[in-house]
Amino acid sequence: MMIKNIIFDFGGVLLDWNPRYLYKDYFRDGREMEHFLADVCTPERNSELDCGFPFAEWVRKYQKMYPEYSEAIALYHTGWPKMLGGLLPDGAALLRDMKSAGYGIYGLTNWSAETICYAYEAFGDLKPLFDGIIVSGEEKTLKPGPEIYRILLDRYSLRPEECVFLDDSRQNVDGAIAVGINGVLYDDIARVRSELSGLLK
């Protein structure tokens, strides 16, 4: 079956997102920052936001659990845009190349509905190149669960075997493969382009 559509993850593929960009100036001690990000505002807890948990409630919830970090937890919300480092040039160039070659371009991201606007701002003139975008926080379901991939396929009338999904998480790639979508792990850009070329032949 011919590939017609390329589906892009956002963070780690198209956008540079890292809470350390925000907190390196807040915490004087790098070890304390790493403790905070490993034990307080963890990736697992960030996933609650990606699944649609209201940001203000999330802040209050963890401020009660960690009152000594109340200010730092509030900053996770108020300072969120500073976590974005901007477009990743390799991923952006790949997207432009695929669009120019005539492929449908879609986005599938685990991202809070309340902060996705900052991602769109960072995209700049890349944003209009998308034919459709699914945001976990708006759908209240996350990769790598099957539901979010099916939402994308159903909403845009896509056939899974005609799609390739690019993500920097092996779990998320495997989630796509489980519903019949071709998956490519996004790591080294030369390897990604080579694997993609093989699928597009």
C-alpha positions in Angstrom: 0.0 0.0 0.0 1.4 3.4 -1.0 2.2 5.8 1.9 0.2 9.0 1.6 0.5 10.7 5.0 3.3 11.5 7.5 2.3 12.0 11.1 4.6 14.0 13.3 5.0 14.1 17.1 5.8 17.6 18.4 8.1 17.5 21.4 11.5 16.1 20.6 10.7 16.0 16.8 9.5 19.4 15.8 9.9 21.4 19.0 12.6 21.6 21.7 10.8 21.4 25.1 12.6 21.2 28.4 11.5 22.4 31.8 15.2 23.0 32.6 15.1 26.1 30.3 12.7 27.6 32.9 14.2 26.3 36.1 17.9 26.7 35.5 17.6 30.4 36.5 15.2 29.7 39.4 17.2 27.1 41.2 20.6 28.2 42.2 21.6 24.6 42.8 21.4 22.3 39.8 21.0 19.2 42.0 17.9 20.8 43.6 16.5 21.5 40.2 17.0 17.9 39.2 15.4 16.7 42.4 12.4 19.0 41.8 12.0 17.7 38.2 12.5 14.0 39.2 10.4 14.0 42.4 7.9 16.9 42.3 7.0 18.2 38.8 7.8 14.8 37.2 7.2 13.6 33.6 4.4 11.4 34.9 2.7 14.3 36.6 3.1 16.4 33.5 1.2 13.6 31.7 -1.8 14.5 33.8 -1.8 18.0 32.1 -1.3 16.3 28.7 -4.5 14.3 29.4 -6.6 17.3 30.1 -6.3 17.9 33.9 -6.9 21.7 34.5 -3.6 23.5 35.0 -4.8 25.6 38.0 -6.1 22.6 39.8 -2.9 20.7 39.1 -0.8 23.5 40.6 -3.0 23.5 43.8 -2.9 19.7 44.1 0.9 19.6 44.1 1.3 22.8 46.2 -0.6 21.0 48.9 1.6 17.9 48.6 4.9 20.0 48.4 4.3 23.3 50.2 8.1 23.9 50.4 8.0 24.1 46.5 4.8 26.1 46.2 6.4 29.0 44.3 8.3 26.6 41.9 5.2 24.6 41.2 3.2 27.8 40.4 6.0 28.7 38.0 5.4 25.5 36.1 2.2 27.2 35.0 3.0 30.9 34.8 6.5 30.4 33.3 5.5 27.6 30.9 6.4 29.4 27.7 10.1 29.6 28.8 10.2 25.8 28.7 10.1 26.0 24.9 13.4 26.2 23.1 11.9 26.7 19.7 11.8 24.7 16.4 14.1 21.8 15.9 15.6 22.5 12.5 16.0 18.9 11.3 12.4 18.0 12.1 11.1 21.2 10.6 13.1 20.6 7.4 11.8 17.1 7.1 8.2 18.3 7.5 8.7 20.9 4.8 10.3 18.3 2.5 7.4 15.9 3.0 4.8 18.6 2.3 6.6 19.7 -0.8 6.7 16.1 -2.0 2.9 16.0 -1.8 2.3 14.0 1.4 -0.5 14.8 3.9 1.0 16.2 7.1 -0.6 15.5 10.5 0.4 16.2 14.1 -0.3 13.8 17.0 1.0 15.1 20.3 0.7 14.5 24.0 0.3 18.2 25.1 -1.9 20.2 27.4 -4.9 21.9 25.8 -4.0 25.0 27.8 -0.4 25.4 26.5 -0.7 24.1 22.9 -1.1 27.7 21.8 2.5 28.3 22.6 3.5 25.4 20.4 1.5 26.8 17.5 3.3 30.2 18.1 6.6 28.5 18.0 5.7 26.8 14.7 5.3 30.1 12.9 4.9 29.5 9.2 5.1 25.7 9.8 1.6 25.6 11.3 -0.4 26.1 8.0 1.4 23.1 6.5 -0.5 20.7 8.7 -3.6 19.0 7.3 -4.8 18.1 10.8 -3.6 18.0 14.4 -4.7 15.9 17.4 -3.8 17.1 20.9 -4.1 14.7 23.8 -5.2 17.4 26.2 -8.2 18.2 24.0 -9.1 14.6 23.5 -8.3 13.6 27.1 -6.4 10.4 26.0 -2.7 9.9 25.6 -0.2 8.1 23.4 0.6 5.2 23.5 -3.0 4.1 24.1 -4.8 3.0 20.9 -7.7 5.5 21.3 -5.8 8.6 20.3 -4.4 7.1 17.1 -7.9 5.9 16.1 -9.2 9.4 16.8 -6.7 10.8 14.3 -7.5 8.2 11.7 -11.2 8.6 12.1 -11.3 12.4 12.2 -9.3 12.8 9.0 -10.5 9.6 7.2 -7.0 8.2 7.0 -6.1 4.5 6.4 -3.5 3.3 8.9 -1.4 1.4 6.3 -1.1 4.7 4.2 0.4 6.5 7.2 3.9 6.8 8.8 4.2 8.1 12.3 7.4 9.7 13.6 8.0 10.0 17.4 11.0 10.1 19.7 9.4 7.7 22.1 9.7 3.9 21.3 6.5 3.3 23.3 4.5 5.8 21.2 5.9 4.3 17.9 4.9 0.9 19.1 1.4 2.2 20.0 1.0 3.4 16.4 2.2 0.1 15.0 -0.3 -1.7 17.2 -3.2 0.0 15.3 -1.7 -0.7 11.9 0.2 2.6 11.3 3.8 2.4 10.1 6.1 3.7 12.8 9.6 5.2 12.7 11.5 6.0 15.9 12.8 9.6 15.6 16.4 9.6 16.8 19.3 10.3 14.4 17.9 12.4 11.5 20.0 10.6 8.8 18.8 7.2 10.0 15.2 8.5 10.1 15.4 9.9 6.6 16.8 6.6 5.3 14.1 4.5 7.0 11.4 6.9 5.8 12.8 6.7 2.2 12.5 2.9 2.3 8.9 3.1 3.4 8.0 5.7 0.7 9.4 3.8 -2.2 
